[in-house]
Amino acid sequence: MMETEKIPTDIWLKVMCALMINAVLFGAGVITVLSVPSFADQAKYLIPVVIVASFVITPFLCGFVARRMRIRNWKSGQWREGDLISG
């Protein structure tokens, strides 16, 4: 019987954050492109730019957000006060 390796919690958090952050960035970019009339005319060029930009920006943001999701990364008592991300 093969033993499977477990994926660390930090990796799971980063993957889950990346999926959500990528969706938000893509959605915000597409809404911006389609709602601004001068951008809507160039949508066939700008939507691929939005796709690439969302994939490029996502890893930087997910590392920042996923780190804050672990209680061990908060200073003593700081988790009660919150911060910019958690409110």
Backbone torsions as a table, in degrees:
resi	resn	phi	psi	omega
1	MET	NA	130.2	-178.5
2	MET	-81.9	137.9	176.2
3	GLU	-96.2	127.1	180.0
4	THR	-90.0	145.9	178.1
5	GLU	-82.8	141.3	179.0
6	LYS	-86.3	141.3	177.9
7	ILE	-84.2	131.6	-179.0
8	PRO	-61.0	151.2	-179.0
9	THR	-59.4	-37.9	-180.0
10	ASP	-60.9	-39.0	178.9
11	ILE	-67.0	-43.0	177.8
12	TRP	-59.8	-44.4	179.7
13	LEU	-62.3	-42.5	179.8
14	LYS	-65.6	-39.4	179.2
15	VAL	-65.9	-46.4	-179.7
16	MET	-64.5	-40.9	176.9
17	CYS	-65.2	-40.7	-178.8
18	ALA	-62.5	-40.5	179.0
19	LEU	-61.8	-45.1	-178.2
20	MET	-71.1	-42.4	-179.0
21	ILE	-65.6	-40.8	178.9
22	ASN	-62.2	-42.2	179.3
23	ALA	-63.2	-41.5	-179.9
24	VAL	-67.1	-45.2	179.3
25	LEU	-62.3	-44.1	179.4
26	PHE	-63.2	-46.3	-179.4
27	GLY	-61.9	-43.9	178.8
28	ALA	-63.8	-39.9	179.7
29	GLY	-67.4	-43.6	-179.5
30	VAL	-68.0	-40.4	177.4
31	ILE	-61.7	-41.6	178.1
32	THR	-62.8	-45.9	-178.8
33	VAL	-62.9	-43.3	-175.1
34	LEU	-81.0	-20.4	-177.4
35	SER	-92.6	-20.3	177.4
36	VAL	-91.9	118.8	-174.3
37	PRO	-55.8	-40.1	-179.1
38	SER	-70.1	-30.0	175.4
39	PHE	-76.8	-34.5	-177.7
40	ALA	-62.1	-32.1	177.4
41	ASP	-64.6	-29.8	-178.8
42	GLN	-104.8	22.5	-173.4
43	ALA	-58.5	-36.0	-177.8
44	LYS	-66.6	-18.8	175.4
45	TYR	-97.8	-34.4	-174.1
46	LEU	-80.7	-31.4	-179.8
47	ILE	-65.2	-42.8	173.1
48	PRO	-61.0	-33.1	176.0
49	VAL	-64.7	-41.0	177.9
50	VAL	-62.9	-41.2	179.5
51	ILE	-61.5	-49.8	-179.5
52	VAL	-63.9	-43.2	-179.3
53	ALA	-63.1	-39.3	180.0
54	SER	-66.8	-37.0	176.9
55	PHE	-69.3	-33.4	-178.7
56	VAL	-75.0	-40.5	-175.6
57	ILE	-78.3	-29.8	-174.7
58	THR	-53.6	-48.0	-177.3
59	PRO	-59.9	-35.0	-179.7
60	PHE	-68.5	-41.5	-179.4
61	LEU	-75.0	-36.5	-177.2
62	CYS	-69.7	-31.9	175.7
63	GLY	-64.0	-38.5	179.4
64	PHE	-69.4	-44.1	-177.0
65	VAL	-73.5	-43.9	-177.0
66	ALA	-63.4	-34.1	177.7
67	ARG	-61.3	-38.1	-177.3
68	ARG	-75.9	-11.7	-179.1
69	MET	-81.9	-11.9	179.1
70	ARG	-95.6	125.9	-177.3
71	ILE	-62.8	-28.3	-178.7
72	ARG	-68.5	-17.0	-179.8
73	ASN	-90.1	2.3	177.0
74	TRP	-98.6	145.4	175.7
75	LYS	-71.3	162.6	-178.2
76	SER	-57.2	121.7	178.5
77	GLY	82.1	-14.5	-178.0
78	GLN	-67.9	-28.8	-178.2
79	TRP	-65.7	-22.3	176.6
80	ARG	-73.6	-33.4	-176.5
81	GLU	-80.0	-33.9	-176.9
82	GLY	85.9	-177.5	178.8
83	ASP	-152.7	-165.9	-177.4
84	LEU	-60.2	-37.6	-177.0
85	ILE	-80.7	-48.2	-172.1
86	SER	-86.9	-14.2	176.9
87	GLY	87.1	NA	NA
